[in-house]
Structure formats: C-alpha cells, structure tokens
Amino acid sequence: MKLDTIVLAPDSFKGTMSAEEVCDVWARAIARRLPQARVRRVPLADGGEGLVEAALHILKGSLRQAQVPGPFGEPLKVDYALLPDGQAVVEMACCAGLPLVGSRQDPFRASTWGVGQLLAAVRDQGASGVLLGLGGSATNDGGMGMAAALGYQFLDEHGRPLEPLALNLHAVRGIRPPEKSLGIPVVAACDVDNPLTGPQGASHVFGAQKGAGEDGRVWLDEGLENLARVMERDLGQAVSHVPGAGAAGGLGAGVLAFLGGKLRPGIELLLDAAHFDQLLEDADLVLTGEGRMDGQTVHGKTPCGVAGRARKMGVPCIALCGSAGDGVEAVYGAGIDAVFCAVRGACSFEQIRKSCKQDMEMLTDAVLRTLMLGGQGR
C-alpha cells in the first residue's frame, strides 16, 4: 500500500489526550516507520470537549477567559475562542460537563446556568455570534438553567417561579420570556443527532452515564416531554423530534426554543472550515479515532464524519481508538475500513491515563507495519 501522504484527523480521547496530543503520537510513529511520508494534521472535535482548541487550530483567533458557575454553582474560569471574524466558540462542557462533577453525578440538580452566563459574557465582551459546542454534558435540564440565566422564568401551576433544574421538569406549566433576547446569533455544534425524547432521546440514551437509574431515566424523559409541550405552546417551537435536540441533556432543544438558534453537526462545521476535502485530494490514508468507539459513534461523532468524507474521495480510513464498545461494528457502514484499539486489557482509568500515549504509539506502529506488508516492505 502506498503511504506517501497521511491525513491525521482525530477527536480528543476524553480524559487522556487532546486531539493535538493524539496527532503528536501518530506523527511520531509515522516519522519513525515512514520518514518520507507527508503528514497533514487536522485535530478535530464534534461539538464536545476540544471544540475551542480545534477551532483555534483551524481558524486561528485568540483564547479568552470568562468566570461562570459550574454545574452545581461553583465558580469556574473557563476558556473560549474569539475568531478573527468576531465569532466566539464556546463549549457547554467547560461549565456543565461530566468531568466537572466527578463522583457527584446528579442529572436532577446539575444545571446549565453557567452556559447562559457564558453566552452573556462573550456577548458583553464583543462577540458578534456564537458557535456553541454541545457535548459531554452532566446535565439533563433541557436548557432550563441556560434560559433562566438569560432572564427566562419557569412557572408552576400557580404561576410561581420554579428553580430551573431537571428535578422540576414535570412541574413546568408556563414559560415567561425575558424582555430582551441574547441579541447575537447562536449556532450549536451537536456531537449527536438524537431527538429530545423517546427511546433514542437524551434521557434514555445518555442518562445512565450521568447517574440516572432506569426509573430516573423514565422520569427525566417524561419531564422533558412536559417541557417540550410548554415550549411549543408558549414559545411556538416544536422541538421533541428535531435531530440533535437531545444533545447535551436536551440543551439542543433549549438552543432552538430559548435562543432561536440553529443546530448543525459539529464535525461537519469543522471539516468544512478546514477545507478537509481538499486535504484528501492526494492522500493515501486517513487516520481518525476517539477514546471509545461504539454504536453511538455513527450518530454525529468525529470518526464517522471524517470517514464519510474519505469514502467520497476514495481514501482508505482507519480508526485508532482507546477501546471499543457495543455496536462498534456499525462504523464500517459509515466508511471506516478498520478499527484498532490501544487498551491492552482490563485496567483502571488511572492506569490508562499513565500509559495511553505509549500504548497508542505502539498500536500505530503495529498498524503501519501491517500496512507496509502490502507493498512497501520493511
């Protein structure tokens, strides 16, 4: 197999390596095994962790900071990108993400309030628009917290204000909009295409990883159904079955209803910005990957977005990941030609963190050796 030009297009490996670090590891292995090969690096994100870093790599701009509350109200300093065209790129995960809660997982009380404050902060600091990354959330509030931080009120059956938390989803009987809107356009980059409610909705698919048991997932789904009914009646937005509305615990629906925003697949936004199709024109191989690949990877995640572009251009695409889960075989229908995993056996996440770079470099070298048997020799 000819390997003159290799494109590196990974997502971050959450909790272990950024997309930039993954590119570093792959590039080292390629330089050792194929020193004459040209390497094109495109670190990516699909809307979750790493979107700010990927946007800065592709579009340049400057890194800025804001202070906002975290999922349980704790003060945080968070990063966002301000691009040359005046648009801000922010990640909801930086103030409402799963890594922030640790063992305190509680989707009934974790809030997106900080997301609303972050949007207001970037507006006040001069942003002309926002690309909001939806992914990696600890929340399941349908965007109630975000909306309340921007002036919305959620009312119970007696017209009294409710605390904007998921534990009050069932009690919402009215929504009172603020006098002034956010005032700048918002496009949300989604890392999944799930609807808000139902068997493939936010609560049933992602609730368990946020700490909700089976009964809790049913309860949260019914609560989001109630919120969606009130959104449609009071705000004129039907959101339940919109692809991506279930992203980030229903924050996708909140972007539509509370911000009048748009939902786009995050990976497609970045691939377009990177002129990815042009990078593939004379490529011999694409490497992509993420920390864990499974059946959800085909629903808007980076590896399948990359693989779809590669397939159209006739370029082989191999995924190198940390581990694989149930349903991973679905990625073969999305354009990935082979999947290889770096985790060598049962071990703790702390062990994985310590050895992840070494394990990935060994895996990359082994894959390259295998490919070279097809034509280039040792």
KEKE-3310 file (N, C-alpha, C; in steps of 0.2 Angstrom, whole numbers, plus 5000, padded with zeros to 4 digits):
npx = (5004:5003:5010:5012:5006:4998:4984:4980:4966:4960:4948:4947:4954:4944:4948:4961:4970:4972:4966:4976:4987:4985:4987:5001:5006:5003:5010:5023:5025:5023:5034:5045:5043:5040:5048:5049:5036:5022:5014:4998:4990:4975:4968:4952:4935:4919:4909:4909:4921:4936:4932:4935:4949:4951:4945:4953:4965:4961:4955:4962:4963:4960:4963:4952:4945:4932:4922:4912:4898:4899:4892:4885:4885:4897:4911:4920:4934:4934:4939:4937:4936:4940:4936:4944:4934:4925:4917:4913:4918:4912:4912:4899:4902:4913:4908:4897:4900:4902:4915:4917:4909:4913:4912:4900:4889:4873:4860:4848:4850:4861:4866:4863:4865:4877:4881:4872:4876:4889:4887:4881:4892:4902:4895:4894:4908:4910:4908:4901:4893:4890:4897:4892:4897:4890:4890:4896:4890:4884:4872:4853:4843:4836:4840:4835:4842:4851:4843:4836:4847:4848:4837:4824:4809:4802:4787:4776:4760:4753:4758:4769:4787:4799:4813:4826:4829:4832:4825:4813:4806:4794:4785:4783:4773:4771:4781:4790:4796:4811:4813:4822:4831:4845:4853:4863:4867:4866:4874:4873:4884:4882:4886:4879:4865:4853:4835:4825:4816:4810:4814:4826:4830:4837:4837:4835:4846:4858:4857:4861:4875:4876:4872:4859:4847:4837:4823:4824:4828:4817:4808:4815:4814:4800:4798:4805:4797:4786:4791:4794:4781:4776:4785:4782:4769:4770:4781:4781:4789:4792:4800:4803:4806:4817:4832:4846:4841:4841:4854:4867:4859:4847:4849:4851:4838:4834:4842:4836:4823:4824:4834:4832:4841:4852:4854:4868:4878:4893:4905:4904:4904:4917:4925:4922:4927:4940:4943:4943:4940:4949:4961:4961:4963:4975:4979:4984:4980:4969:4969:4959:4950:4944:4941:4933:4925:4909:4892:4886:4895:4892:4882:4884:4897:4915:4924:4916:4911:4923:4926:4916:4919:4931:4928:4920:4930:4937:4948:4956:4951:4956:4952:4959:4957:4954:4947:4934:4916:4899:4890:4900:4903:4894:4901:4908:4899:4898:4910:4922:4936:4944:4945:4955:4961:4969:4969:4976:4971:4961:4960:4963:4956:4965:4977:4976:4977:4990:4998:4993:4998:5010:5004:4996:5005:5013:5002:4999:5012:5011:5000:5005:5016:5009:5002:5012:5017:5009:5015:5026:5036:5049)
npy = (4994:5011:5024:5038:5051:5055:5058:5065:5065:5066:5065:5072:5061:5058:5064:5058:5061:5076:5081:5087:5081:5067:5068:5071:5059:5050:5055:5054:5040:5038:5045:5038:5025:5028:5039:5047:5050:5062:5072:5077:5087:5087:5091:5088:5091:5086:5094:5092:5091:5099:5107:5121:5121:5115:5124:5135:5130:5128:5139:5150:5165:5171:5166:5167:5172:5168:5170:5159:5150:5133:5116:5114:5127:5131:5143:5145:5147:5149:5144:5152:5154:5168:5172:5178:5184:5189:5180:5170:5155:5142:5130:5120:5110:5115:5122:5114:5101:5083:5079:5088:5085:5073:5061:5066:5064:5070:5071:5077:5089:5095:5109:5120:5133:5140:5140:5149:5161:5161:5163:5176:5183:5182:5189:5202:5204:5208:5198:5194:5184:5166:5150:5136:5123:5107:5094:5081:5083:5085:5087:5087:5095:5101:5114:5123:5129:5137:5146:5152:5159:5169:5176:5170:5164:5150:5143:5137:5128:5137:5149:5152:5155:5143:5134:5132:5118:5101:5092:5099:5098:5091:5100:5111:5123:5135:5146:5161:5173:5183:5201:5206:5198:5187:5193:5190:5179:5161:5146:5130:5117:5100:5085:5073:5066:5064:5064:5074:5067:5051:5033:5035:5047:5060:5057:5043:5037:5044:5046:5036:5037:5049:5047:5043:5031:5017:5020:5033:5038:5036:5045:5057:5058:5059:5071:5080:5078:5085:5098:5101:5102:5113:5122:5122:5127:5140:5146:5144:5134:5118:5105:5092:5081:5085:5082:5081:5089:5082:5083:5086:5084:5088:5101:5105:5107:5117:5127:5129:5133:5143:5152:5154:5148:5138:5121:5111:5098:5096:5091:5092:5106:5109:5102:5107:5120:5118:5114:5101:5091:5095:5093:5079:5076:5071:5061:5046:5039:5040:5043:5042:5044:5041:5042:5031:5020:5016:5010:5023:5031:5032:5042:5056:5058:5062:5052:5045:5056:5060:5049:5048:5058:5054:5042:5047:5053:5042:5037:5027:5024:5022:5019:5022:5019:5021:5011:4999:4998:4991:4988:4994:4989:4995:5006:5002:5003:5016:5021:5018:5008:5000:4996:4998:4995:5002:4999:4987:4977:4973:4986:5000:5017:5026:5019:5018:5032:5034:5027:5029:5036:5029:5017:5020:5024:5012:5005:5012:5010:4996:4995:5002:4994:4983:4988:4991:4979:4976:4981:4990:4984:4980)
npz = (5000:4995:5004:5005:5008:5022:5031:5047:5058:5071:5085:5102:5115:5127:5143:5143:5131:5122:5105:5098:5105:5102:5088:5089:5094:5084:5073:5077:5077:5063:5058:5062:5056:5043:5037:5025:5023:5020:5032:5036:5048:5057:5070:5078:5083:5088:5093:5107:5120:5117:5106:5106:5105:5093:5084:5086:5081:5067:5062:5068:5078:5095:5112:5125:5142:5154:5169:5176:5184:5189:5186:5198:5204:5208:5207:5191:5180:5163:5147:5131:5113:5102:5087:5071:5063:5073:5079:5093:5100:5110:5123:5130:5139:5147:5158:5162:5161:5161:5166:5176:5187:5193:5205:5210:5202:5197:5188:5190:5197:5192:5183:5168:5170:5170:5157:5151:5157:5152:5138:5139:5144:5133:5123:5129:5129:5117:5106:5090:5087:5091:5091:5098:5107:5109:5120:5130:5142:5159:5163:5162:5159:5149:5145:5153:5164:5157:5150:5161:5166:5157:5158:5157:5164:5173:5177:5189:5192:5199:5194:5200:5201:5197:5202:5191:5187:5182:5191:5192:5180:5178:5184:5177:5170:5163:5153:5154:5144:5143:5143:5134:5121:5119:5109:5099:5086:5088:5084:5086:5089:5087:5094:5093:5085:5091:5095:5107:5116:5120:5115:5109:5114:5124:5138:5140:5132:5136:5150:5159:5160:5166:5179:5181:5186:5180:5182:5185:5172:5165:5171:5169:5155:5153:5160:5151:5140:5145:5147:5133:5128:5134:5129:5115:5116:5123:5117:5104:5097:5091:5097:5100:5092:5083:5075:5085:5095:5107:5111:5123:5135:5132:5129:5116:5111:5119:5114:5102:5106:5116:5112:5098:5090:5079:5074:5070:5064:5073:5068:5054:5052:5056:5048:5035:5038:5039:5026:5022:5012:5001:5007:5006:4993:4987:4996:5004:5014:5029:5046:5060:5075:5092:5110:5115:5105:5099:5096:5096:5089:5076:5076:5073:5077:5077:5071:5061:5054:5048:5041:5032:5023:5018:5012:5001:4993:4990:4998:5009:5026:5043:5059:5075:5091:5109:5116:5112:5111:5113:5098:5089:5077:5068:5063:5051:5041:5039:5033:5039:5037:5045:5063:5077:5093:5107:5121:5131:5140:5154:5165:5176:5175:5179:5176:5162:5159:5162:5153:5141:5130:5126:5124:5113:5103:5101:5096:5084:5077:5075:5066:5055:5052:5047:5036:5028:5024:5014:5002:5003:5009:5023)
capx = (5000:5007:5009:5016:5003:4994:4980:4978:4960:4956:4944:4951:4952:4942:4951:4968:4974:4968:4966:4983:4992:4984:4991:5008:5008:5003:5015:5030:5026:5024:5041:5050:5042:5039:5051:5047:5029:5020:5008:4994:4987:4969:4964:4945:4930:4912:4904:4911:4927:4941:4930:4938:4956:4951:4943:4959:4970:4959:4953:4966:4960:4963:4960:4949:4943:4927:4921:4905:4896:4899:4885:4882:4886:4904:4914:4925:4937:4933:4941:4933:4940:4937:4939:4945:4928:4921:4913:4915:4917:4912:4909:4895:4906:4918:4904:4892:4902:4903:4921:4917:4906:4917:4908:4894:4884:4866:4857:4842:4851:4866:4862:4866:4865:4884:4881:4869:4881:4895:4884:4880:4899:4905:4891:4896:4915:4910:4907:4896:4889:4892:4897:4891:4898:4885:4893:4900:4886:4882:4865:4848:4838:4833:4842:4831:4847:4854:4837:4835:4852:4847:4831:4818:4806:4798:4781:4772:4753:4750:4761:4775:4793:4802:4820:4827:4833:4828:4820:4807:4804:4787:4781:4783:4766:4772:4787:4789:4802:4814:4811:4827:4834:4853:4855:4868:4865:4869:4874:4875:4888:4880:4890:4874:4859:4847:4829:4824:4813:4808:4819:4833:4831:4843:4837:4836:4852:4863:4855:4864:4882:4876:4870:4851:4845:4831:4817:4826:4828:4810:4806:4818:4811:4793:4799:4807:4791:4782:4794:4793:4774:4775:4789:4778:4763:4772:4787:4780:4794:4791:4807:4804:4809:4822:4838:4851:4838:4843:4861:4869:4854:4841:4851:4850:4831:4835:4845:4831:4817:4826:4839:4831:4847:4852:4858:4872:4883:4899:4911:4904:4906:4924:4928:4921:4931:4947:4944:4945:4940:4955:4967:4961:4964:4981:4980:4984:4977:4967:4969:4954:4948:4941:4943:4929:4920:4903:4886:4884:4899:4889:4877:4887:4904:4920:4927:4912:4911:4929:4926:4911:4922:4936:4925:4918:4936:4941:4954:4955:4951:4957:4951:4963:4954:4956:4943:4928:4910:4893:4888:4905:4903:4891:4905:4910:4894:4899:4916:4928:4938:4946:4945:4960:4960:4975:4969:4978:4967:4957:4964:4959:4956:4971:4982:4976:4980:4998:5001:4989:5002:5014:5000:4994:5011:5014:4997:5000:5017:5009:4996:5009:5019:5004:5000:5018:5017:5005:5018:5032:5042:5051)
capy = (5000:5017:5028:5044:5056:5053:5064:5064:5068:5063:5069:5071:5055:5062:5062:5056:5065:5081:5079:5088:5076:5061:5069:5071:5052:5047:5058:5051:5033:5038:5048:5033:5020:5031:5045:5051:5052:5069:5071:5083:5086:5091:5089:5089:5090:5086:5098:5091:5093:5100:5112:5128:5120:5113:5130:5139:5127:5128:5146:5155:5169:5171:5162:5172:5168:5171:5167:5157:5145:5126:5113:5115:5134:5133:5147:5142:5151:5144:5147:5152:5157:5173:5171:5184:5187:5191:5175:5166:5147:5140:5123:5119:5106:5119:5124:5110:5095:5077:5078:5093:5083:5068:5056:5069:5064:5071:5075:5080:5095:5098:5115:5123:5140:5143:5141:5155:5166:5161:5166:5183:5186:5183:5195:5208:5206:5210:5193:5195:5177:5161:5143:5133:5116:5103:5088:5079:5086:5082:5089:5084:5100:5104:5121:5127:5133:5142:5150:5156:5164:5174:5180:5167:5161:5144:5144:5131:5128:5143:5155:5154:5154:5137:5133:5129:5112:5095:5090:5102:5097:5089:5105:5117:5124:5141:5149:5168:5175:5190:5207:5207:5192:5187:5198:5188:5173:5156:5140:5124:5111:5094:5079:5068:5068:5061:5068:5076:5062:5044:5028:5037:5053:5062:5054:5036:5036:5046:5047:5032:5039:5055:5045:5041:5024:5016:5024:5040:5040:5037:5051:5063:5058:5062:5078:5083:5079:5091:5104:5102:5104:5120:5126:5123:5132:5147:5149:5142:5130:5111:5103:5085:5076:5088:5079:5085:5092:5078:5084:5089:5083:5092:5108:5107:5109:5124:5132:5131:5137:5149:5157:5155:5146:5133:5115:5109:5093:5099:5088:5095:5113:5110:5099:5112:5126:5115:5113:5094:5088:5097:5089:5072:5075:5067:5057:5039:5036:5044:5040:5045:5040:5044:5037:5025:5019:5011:5011:5030:5034:5034:5047:5063:5058:5064:5047:5044:5062:5060:5043:5049:5062:5050:5037:5050:5054:5036:5037:5022:5027:5018:5022:5020:5021:5018:5005:4998:4995:4988:4991:4997:4987:5000:5011:5000:5005:5024:5022:5016:5002:4995:4999:4995:4998:5003:4997:4980:4973:4976:4990:5006:5023:5029:5016:5020:5039:5034:5023:5030:5039:5024:5012:5022:5024:5005:5002:5015:5007:4990:4996:5004:4989:4979:4991:4991:4972:4976:4984:4994:4980:4983)
capz = (5000:4995:5010:5004:5011:5028:5035:5054:5059:5077:5090:5108:5118:5133:5149:5142:5127:5117:5098:5096:5108:5098:5082:5090:5095:5077:5069:5079:5075:5056:5056:5064:5052:5036:5037:5019:5022:5022:5037:5037:5054:5057:5076:5077:5088:5085:5097:5114:5123:5111:5100:5106:5103:5086:5081:5085:5076:5060:5061:5072:5083:5102:5118:5130:5148:5157:5175:5176:5188:5186:5186:5205:5206:5210:5202:5187:5175:5158:5141:5124:5107:5099:5080:5068:5061:5078:5082:5099:5100:5117:5125:5136:5144:5151:5164:5163:5158:5165:5170:5182:5193:5196:5208:5212:5197:5199:5182:5193:5200:5188:5179:5163:5171:5168:5149:5149:5159:5147:5132:5140:5144:5127:5120:5133:5128:5110:5101:5085:5086:5095:5090:5105:5107:5114:5121:5136:5147:5166:5164:5158:5161:5143:5144:5158:5168:5152:5149:5167:5167:5152:5160:5157:5170:5173:5181:5191:5190:5202:5192:5204:5198:5199:5202:5184:5187:5180:5196:5191:5173:5177:5187:5172:5167:5159:5152:5153:5141:5146:5139:5129:5119:5119:5104:5094:5083:5090:5080:5091:5086:5090:5093:5092:5081:5095:5097:5114:5120:5117:5117:5107:5117:5129:5145:5139:5129:5140:5157:5164:5161:5171:5186:5182:5185:5175:5184:5184:5165:5163:5174:5166:5148:5154:5161:5145:5136:5148:5145:5126:5126:5136:5124:5109:5117:5125:5113:5097:5095:5092:5097:5103:5087:5079:5076:5089:5101:5113:5113:5130:5140:5129:5128:5109:5111:5123:5109:5097:5109:5120:5108:5091:5087:5074:5076:5065:5066:5074:5064:5048:5053:5057:5042:5030:5039:5037:5019:5023:5006:4998:5010:5004:4986:4985:5002:5003:5020:5034:5052:5064:5081:5098:5116:5115:5099:5100:5092:5096:5085:5069:5076:5073:5080:5073:5066:5055:5049:5044:5036:5026:5018:5015:5007:4995:4990:4988:5003:5015:5033:5048:5066:5081:5097:5115:5117:5108:5115:5110:5092:5086:5070:5064:5059:5045:5036:5038:5029:5042:5034:5050:5069:5081:5100:5111:5128:5130:5144:5160:5169:5179:5171:5180:5173:5155:5158:5163:5148:5135:5124:5124:5121:5106:5099:5099:5091:5077:5074:5073:5061:5050:5050:5044:5030:5024:5021:5007:4996:5003:5013:5029)
cpx = (5004:5005:5013:5013:4998:4990:4978:4972:4957:4952:4949:4949:4950:4945:4958:4972:4969:4969:4973:4988:4991:4988:4999:5010:5008:5009:5022:5031:5027:5031:5046:5049:5042:5042:5050:5040:5027:5014:5004:4989:4980:4965:4957:4941:4923:4907:4906:4917:4932:4938:4934:4945:4956:4949:4949:4964:4968:4958:4957:4961:4963:4959:4958:4947:4936:4926:4913:4904:4897:4892:4882:4883:4893:4907:4920:4927:4937:4936:4936:4938:4936:4940:4940:4939:4923:4917:4916:4914:4918:4910:4905:4898:4910:4914:4899:4893:4903:4909:4921:4914:4909:4912:4901:4889:4877:4863:4850:4843:4857:4863:4867:4866:4872:4884:4877:4873:4887:4893:4883:4887:4902:4902:4894:4904:4916:4909:4901:4891:4893:4892:4897:4892:4894:4888:4896:4896:4885:4875:4860:4842:4834:4835:4838:4836:4849:4849:4836:4841:4852:4840:4824:4815:4802:4793:4778:4764:4749:4753:4767:4782:4796:4810:4822:4831:4829:4823:4813:4804:4796:4782:4780:4776:4766:4779:4786:4796:4805:4812:4816:4830:4842:4856:4860:4866:4869:4868:4877:4878:4886:4885:4886:4868:4852:4841:4829:4822:4812:4814:4826:4834:4836:4843:4838:4843:4858:4863:4859:4871:4882:4873:4863:4850:4839:4825:4818:4826:4821:4807:4808:4815:4804:4793:4801:4801:4786:4785:4793:4786:4773:4779:4785:4772:4765:4777:4786:4785:4793:4798:4808:4808:4814:4828:4843:4848:4840:4850:4862:4863:4848:4843:4851:4843:4831:4837:4840:4825:4819:4830:4837:4837:4846:4856:4862:4877:4890:4904:4910:4906:4914:4928:4927:4926:4938:4948:4946:4945:4946:4961:4967:4963:4970:4983:4980:4980:4975:4967:4964:4954:4945:4943:4940:4924:4915:4898:4884:4889:4896:4884:4880:4894:4909:4923:4923:4911:4917:4929:4922:4915:4927:4933:4923:4924:4940:4947:4952:4956:4951:4956:4956:4960:4957:4953:4937:4922:4905:4892:4893:4905:4899:4895:4908:4905:4895:4906:4922:4930:4941:4946:4951:4960:4967:4975:4971:4974:4964:4962:4960:4960:4963:4977:4982:4978:4987:5001:4998:4994:5007:5010:4998:4999:5013:5009:4998:5006:5015:5005:5000:5013:5015:5003:5006:5019:5014:5009:5025:5038:5044:5056)
cpy = (5006:5021:5035:5050:5053:5059:5061:5068:5065:5068:5068:5064:5057:5059:5059:5060:5070:5078:5081:5083:5069:5062:5069:5063:5049:5049:5055:5044:5033:5040:5042:5027:5022:5038:5050:5053:5059:5068:5078:5082:5090:5089:5092:5089:5089:5090:5098:5094:5094:5105:5118:5127:5119:5119:5134:5136:5128:5135:5152:5159:5169:5168:5167:5168:5172:5167:5166:5152:5138:5123:5113:5122:5136:5137:5144:5148:5147:5148:5147:5155:5162:5173:5178:5187:5189:5186:5171:5159:5145:5133:5123:5115:5109:5121:5119:5103:5089:5077:5083:5090:5077:5063:5059:5069:5065:5075:5078:5088:5099:5103:5117:5131:5143:5144:5147:5161:5167:5165:5174:5186:5187:5188:5201:5210:5207:5205:5195:5189:5172:5154:5140:5126:5112:5096:5087:5082:5082:5083:5086:5089:5103:5111:5125:5132:5139:5148:5155:5161:5170:5178:5176:5165:5155:5144:5138:5132:5134:5149:5157:5152:5147:5137:5130:5123:5106:5092:5093:5102:5096:5095:5111:5118:5131:5143:5157:5171:5182:5195:5208:5200:5193:5192:5197:5181:5167:5150:5135:5119:5105:5088:5072:5070:5065:5066:5070:5070:5056:5040:5030:5044:5054:5058:5046:5034:5038:5047:5043:5034:5046:5053:5043:5034:5023:5020:5031:5042:5040:5043:5057:5064:5061:5069:5082:5084:5084:5097:5106:5104:5111:5125:5128:5128:5139:5150:5148:5138:5122:5108:5095:5080:5079:5084:5083:5088:5088:5079:5088:5089:5088:5100:5110:5109:5116:5129:5134:5135:5143:5154:5158:5153:5140:5127:5113:5103:5096:5097:5091:5102:5113:5107:5104:5118:5124:5114:5105:5090:5089:5094:5082:5071:5071:5062:5050:5035:5041:5040:5045:5041:5044:5039:5031:5025:5014:5013:5019:5034:5036:5039:5054:5064:5059:5058:5046:5050:5062:5055:5044:5053:5058:5045:5041:5052:5048:5034:5032:5026:5022:5022:5018:5023:5018:5011:5005:4996:4992:4992:4995:4995:4991:5005:5009:5002:5013:5026:5021:5009:4997:4999:4995:4999:4997:5000:4989:4975:4976:4980:4996:5012:5026:5026:5018:5027:5039:5032:5025:5032:5033:5018:5014:5022:5017:5003:5005:5012:5000:4990:4998:4998:4984:4982:4991:4984:4971:4979:4987:4990:4983:4988)
cpz = (5000:5001:5010:5008:5016:5031:5042:5056:5065:5081:5096:5111:5126:5139:5149:5138:5123:5110:5096:5099:5104:5091:5083:5091:5088:5073:5071:5077:5067:5054:5057:5058:5045:5036:5031:5018:5024:5026:5037:5043:5055:5064:5076:5083:5085:5089:5105:5116:5117:5106:5100:5103:5096:5082:5080:5081:5069:5058:5064:5077:5090:5107:5123:5136:5150:5164:5175:5182:5185:5187:5193:5208:5208:5205:5198:5182:5169:5151:5135:5119:5104:5092:5076:5065:5066:5082:5088:5098:5108:5118:5131:5141:5149:5158:5166:5161:5163:5169:5176:5188:5197:5199:5211:5206:5199:5193:5184:5195:5197:5183:5173:5164:5169:5161:5147:5151:5154:5140:5133:5141:5138:5123:5123:5131:5120:5104:5096:5084:5090:5091:5096:5104:5112:5114:5127:5142:5154:5167:5160:5159:5155:5141:5149:5162:5163:5151:5155:5168:5162:5153:5159:5163:5169:5178:5183:5190:5194:5200:5196:5201:5201:5198:5195:5184:5184:5184:5196:5184:5173:5180:5182:5169:5162:5159:5150:5150:5144:5141:5133:5128:5120:5115:5099:5092:5087:5086:5085:5087:5090:5089:5093:5088:5085:5096:5105:5118:5116:5118:5114:5110:5122:5135:5144:5137:5133:5147:5161:5165:5165:5178:5187:5181:5180:5176:5183:5177:5162:5165:5171:5159:5149:5156:5155:5140:5138:5146:5137:5124:5128:5131:5118:5110:5118:5120:5105:5093:5096:5091:5098:5098:5082:5080:5079:5095:5107:5115:5120:5134:5138:5128:5120:5108:5114:5118:5104:5100:5112:5117:5101:5087:5082:5077:5070:5068:5067:5070:5057:5047:5052:5050:5036:5031:5038:5030:5018:5016:5001:5001:5008:4997:4984:4991:5000:5009:5025:5040:5056:5070:5086:5104:5116:5109:5100:5095:5091:5091:5078:5070:5078:5076:5075:5068:5060:5051:5045:5039:5030:5021:5014:5010:5000:4990:4988:4992:5008:5022:5038:5055:5071:5087:5103:5117:5112:5112:5110:5103:5088:5078:5065:5060:5053:5039:5035:5035:5032:5039:5040:5057:5073:5088:5103:5118:5128:5135:5150:5164:5171:5174:5172:5177:5165:5154:5158:5157:5141:5129:5122:5121:5114:5101:5096:5094:5084:5074:5071:5067:5054:5047:5045:5037:5025:5021:5015:5001:4997:5006:5019:5028)
residu = (MET:LYS:LEU:ASP:THR:ILE:VAL:LEU:ALA:PRO:ASP:SER:PHE:LYS:GLY:THR:MET:SER:ALA:GLU:GLU:VAL:CYS:ASP:VAL:TRP:ALA:ARG:ALA:ILE:ALA:ARG:ARG:LEU:PRO:GLN:ALA:ARG:VAL:ARG:ARG:VAL:PRO:LEU:ALA:ASP:GLY:GLY:GLU:GLY:LEU:VAL:GLU:ALA:ALA:LEU:HIS:ILE:LEU:LYS:GLY:SER:LEU:ARG:GLN:ALA:GLN:VAL:PRO:GLY:PRO:PHE:GLY:GLU:PRO:LEU:LYS:VAL:ASP:TYR:ALA:LEU:LEU:PRO:ASP:GLY:GLN:ALA:VAL:VAL:GLU:MET:ALA:CYS:CYS:ALA:GLY:LEU:PRO:LEU:VAL:GLY:SER:ARG:GLN:ASP:PRO:PHE:ARG:ALA:SER:THR:TRP:GLY:VAL:GLY:GLN:LEU:LEU:ALA:ALA:VAL:ARG:ASP:GLN:GLY:ALA:SER:GLY:VAL:LEU:LEU:GLY:LEU:GLY:GLY:SER:ALA:THR:ASN:ASP:GLY:GLY:MET:GLY:MET:ALA:ALA:ALA:LEU:GLY:TYR:GLN:PHE:LEU:ASP:GLU:HIS:GLY:ARG:PRO:LEU:GLU:PRO:LEU:ALA:LEU:ASN:LEU:HIS:ALA:VAL:ARG:GLY:ILE:ARG:PRO:PRO:GLU:LYS:SER:LEU:GLY:ILE:PRO:VAL:VAL:ALA:ALA:CYS:ASP:VAL:ASP:ASN:PRO:LEU:THR:GLY:PRO:GLN:GLY:ALA:SER:HIS:VAL:PHE:GLY:ALA:GLN:LYS:GLY:ALA:GLY:GLU:ASP:GLY:ARG:VAL:TRP:LEU:ASP:GLU:GLY:LEU:GLU:ASN:LEU:ALA:ARG:VAL:MET:GLU:ARG:ASP:LEU:GLY:GLN:ALA:VAL:SER:HIS:VAL:PRO:GLY:ALA:GLY:ALA:ALA:GLY:GLY:LEU:GLY:ALA:GLY:VAL:LEU:ALA:PHE:LEU:GLY:GLY:LYS:LEU:ARG:PRO:GLY:ILE:GLU:LEU:LEU:LEU:ASP:ALA:ALA:HIS:PHE:ASP:GLN:LEU:LEU:GLU:ASP:ALA:ASP:LEU:VAL:LEU:THR:GLY:GLU:GLY:ARG:MET:ASP:GLY:GLN:THR:VAL:HIS:GLY:LYS:THR:PRO:CYS:GLY:VAL:ALA:GLY:ARG:ALA:ARG:LYS:MET:GLY:VAL:PRO:CYS:ILE:ALA:LEU:CYS:GLY:SER:ALA:GLY:ASP:GLY:VAL:GLU:ALA:VAL:TYR:GLY:ALA:GLY:ILE:ASP:ALA:VAL:PHE:CYS:ALA:VAL:ARG:GLY:ALA:CYS:SER:PHE:GLU:GLN:ILE:ARG:LYS:SER:CYS:LYS:GLN:ASP:MET:GLU:MET:LEU:THR:ASP:ALA:VAL:LEU:ARG:THR:LEU:MET:LEU:GLY:GLY:GLN:GLY:ARG)
# end
